[in-house]
């Protein structure tokens, strides 16, 4: 399901365990991925920049579908290199109900192997991670921000069926 970009050899791939990390949330608190994965599936999405056209459309569609993500026992987490102040404004203006993380310097983006577009612009990649910390799907598309949401929902639908299947 990796589309529109070649991923380097060190990049996180489907089937890998999601690397743990800790970053500051937009409210100033600390976020740790593996702590959230103890309770929820996670839709971890890396995006280029707060308040740009594509990123705003993507964030607002995640917001609009947020109840669906909750129904699939999933939490949405957005990551960019924007400052905490920028994230706070982005969250407030667009009424975003999910966590935004500040990856200043792009260290987490690098650990996950999120590619740059044209070698310059931060890429747009979504990782769907189940509660066992397995990366179940990766969707990479700079030009189709809304497809990240529909792809994530489809993958979560499948995970939900597996998790709720009788033994």
Secondary structure, 3 states (H helix, E strand, C coil): CCCCCCCCCCCCCCCCECCCCEEEECCCCEEEHHHHHCCCEEEEEECCCCCCHHHHHHHHHHHHCHHHHHHCCEEEEEEECCCHHHHHHHHHHHCCCCEEEECHHHHHHHHHCCCEECCCEECCEEEEECCCCEEEEEEECCCCCCHHHHHHHHHHHHHHHHHCCCC
